[in-house]
Amino acid sequence: MNTARRSLTHNLQRTLGLCLLYSSLARSCPRPSASSILLSTLSTASKCSLSQHLPPQSPHHHVQSRPISIFTRQDPTPLPEETKFSKVACSFALPKEIERDYRVGRFLGAGAFTEVFEVVQKDTGEKFALKFLPKDDIDPNLQYSFEAESAPHLSHPHLINYIQSYETPVSPTSPPALAILMELFGHRLRYFTAQFGQPTVSQAIEWAAQLASALAYLHAAGICHGDVRPANVHVDGRTAKLMDLGTAHHVGSRGEQGVEALDEDVRALARVVLEMVVGRTAEDGKFDASHVEGLRLLGERDVPISRELRATLHSIFDPTRKPPSAKAFADLLSKSQ
């Protein structure tokens, strides 16, 4: 009896200590819900079974027009691509159409203002990507988002497929945003090469030709991609796709400025091509200068590509010469396979 009483007293003291600790931290930390405090305190303080009487909560359950809480996958082990991401909550509410037809899966990544989650179609199990774009990140003068309004009308086998956009419900805790549903495809180029090794030169040229054909398609429509880099190239087997049209824009009426933007797209793609055939040569944030080392290694390693393609890769970065069009570059890459 005395042993049981001492054990109970000890547990109560621990509980009181934890409550005092929480009280001191609450001034500087966001306050958790009452149920999470209760569960944490009881599980730490004793072997009490009160938590067994609390109603179970699904990690995917949320109420319409309220911010998404926490999303977890069935298997909690992080995938290799996910390990650098610690964020698991979304800052925006789900549109009712998405909430009705899809369940939200793993967090895929984020930009400066955007967040991307995997969503799974409830009836078919097909997976898509859902990108949240805050309204205040849209051009304030135009109130226009290329991804939401123009991208769904584009169609090319090597360009990411945008499906539809939705307005998110607005609440005091959920800012206005667009939810953009798009294709979920493959792996980032650098993740793929890190996991499976550098592609063969022939495979790299095949991917490059596909990407160039997608870029030529955009340029023919008067559209500049504006962010061609390894992070926006996804590959799967023998197929490559150009991703993320978040900075894409129409250049039809911008004169020389528009032409230069298209030329820079071609230069950026040439940097990607060099990385695919000689390996990564620049750290994150220094991709714009990666061609210097890439061209050096191209010659030093005597990479087996055609003489014409080798000369073109050099001339693209010659400031005294105009780079080829995306269409001409695509034709050359196709011929070089």
Protein Blocks (a to p, Z undefined) as FASTA:
>chain_A
ZZmmmmmmmmmmmmmmmmmmmmmmmmmpccddfklmmmmmmmmmmmcfklmmpccddfkb
ccehiacfbdcdfblcdcfklmmpmbfbdfbdcdfklmmmpccdddfbdcfkbccddddd
fklopacddddddfklgcfklopafklmmmmmgccfkbccdfbdcdddddfklccddddd
dddehjdfklmmmmnopadfklmmmmmmmmmmmmmmmmmnopafklacfklcccehjacc
dehjklgccfklnojmlmmmmmmmmmmmmmmmmmmmnopabdehilmmmmmmmmmmmmmn
opacdfklmmmmmmmmmmkbccddfklmmmmmmmmZZ
